[in-house]
Amino acid sequence: MECCLKGKTIVVTGAGQGIGNELCRTLDQLGAKVIAVSRSPAPLEKLKKDCPAIEIKQVDLSDWSATRTVLGGLGKVDGLVNNAGVAIIKPFFELTEQDFDSTFNVNVKAAFNVAQILATKMESGASIVNVSSLASMKAFQGHCAYTMSKAAIDGLTKSLALELGPRKIRVNSVNPTVILTRMGRDNWSDPAKADPLLAKIPLGRFGEVHEVVESIVYLLSDRSSFLNGHSLPLEGGYLAGN
């Protein structure tokens, strides 16, 4: 896939940690021009130190106007990965208005805003990948606000595929189950919590970060040139039996 992304400009949000951070490093290795976006300056500076060719942009994506100021000045963009997100996991009756607003401001409104800004800078052959979740397709205890927000992202994916398709801009999402980022390992280290979910996954394990990264790279590349408007479950077969 190196020949497909070399020299292409790819914007990645949520680049400070986890999937977004690893994706930036991988794209850099593949020869892409990476623009890494995060609200946290320290991880961005570490990323820049490790990968000097990466351009970093620090902004709180929940701030609509600041996001437009920071990203509006970019030139031509070949790809966007809407990866930034928050997960507030609480029972339905414990969710507050602030929880709801925080979830939707980052997971949905920011993704919409960034896509609207950058789609104007894209030409034929460009690709947008939204990082959604298996929770958009299957309900999980305590995930009400998160599930709603990711279902909205899947809706955004389909709508943009329809509206941007005539401009030859493709839009897809990846929908992982538990991925073993540092946070994922911390949250799912208790067998009492993890084992019931693992029992429903035919492969018998959770996903690794590189498995999500490689799927995103594929969707960004010309190797997926006829894939548009799809939500790709990355879940080890969970949906096959549930």
PyMOL commands that set and color helices and strands:
alter all, ss='L'
color gray80, all
select helices_A, chain A and resi 2-5+18-29+41-50+64-72+92-94+97-119+134-136+144-167+182-187+191-198+209-220+222-224+238-241
alter helices_A, ss='H'
color red, helices_A
select strands_A, chain A and resi 9-13+33-38+55-58+79-82+127-131+170-176+231-234
alter strands_A, ss='S'
color yellow, strands_A
deselect
rebuild
show_as cartoon
